[in-house]
């Protein structure tokens, strides 16, 4: 044992760690190991305390100094496990494990949980899955026909700013109204996937269709045709997340597609689907591979409220779309180079300029010869964007 500068004994954790019985620590904190379906042998398995875990994936190999969850990827030694489960500091965790002078500051072992069988996964809702898949496939094919021309123009036009490649990759589609089927309005079909499996199908009806209804009975902007909560994580797909790379969380599907298309390999962009969606343990478990997280929801009260749900996660940082724009699509519509803007953010600049001099140089500064009463485009200030005067 070493002596610190204050004269107090200092524990050599590197040496102590090899003497700690990690299996006993895990049993003390988590209760008896429940085992894992399909696994046998010396390894001990628990339901992971850090994410929703139906088939136990938290593993300790007796005699070894490290634990690992094969579901969410978290791992560590005995001290890190005690720190996270007991919400104490590293010195307190070491003292807790070794019986040192600060051991009484730890909260002590938690009561072992009762080994109840895991809850069955929630049932899918909406259409039967086969019908939902048929809807997605039919809508994706129809989008590229004359019947879907208006929807395709909406997606590629200034309102959504999506490329044809992004539309095809996301398998967006168009469905007409089905007479006698209450849930199915006309609209853009937005499918969510987890790999090849369908997780959610949303329909975005045209505003003109919604406004036919009295205000008190007006349908929401997005209707759900199918939902499987057991698969639901994020859009466009959890596979979008890249280990060790930045992750942007936007508010809606179209923003996620537009910003993801613009940023390319710079960062992954996903959405939970709406401002009201909660970052559940299952979602956080998937996100842990990425670092840092940028919560890039809309610049309005709903977006700020959504971003506040991430305050508990140290690696999450709130980044609003650049003022005066409400969301990322608006910023792109106005000509903001979001790739350069985000590159500045990633390099530590908290307030990037919206437009560079080179970008402004390409704008029209005078009247067109064929305009009878031409307006003049001027730049009032680079950071405030453009105005018509």
Secondary structure, DSSP 8 states (H G I E B T S, - for coil): -EE-TTS-EE--HHHHHHHS-HHHHHHHHH-S----TT--SS-EEE--TTS--SS--EEE-TT-S-EEETTT--EE-HHHHHHHHHT--HHHHHHHHHT-TTGGGS------------------EES-HHHHHHHHHHHHHHTTSGGGHHHHHHHHSTTT---HHHHHHTT-EEE---TT-TT--SEEEEEEEETTEEEEEEEE--HHHHTTS-GGG---SEEEEEE-TTT---BS-GGG--TTS-EEEESSHHHHHHHHHHHGGG-EEEE-SSTT----HHHHHHHTTS-SEEE---SSHHHHHHHHTTTT-TTEEE----TT-SSHHHHHHTT--HHHHHHHHHTT-SS--SS-HHHHHTS--S--TT-TT---EEEEEGGGEEEE-
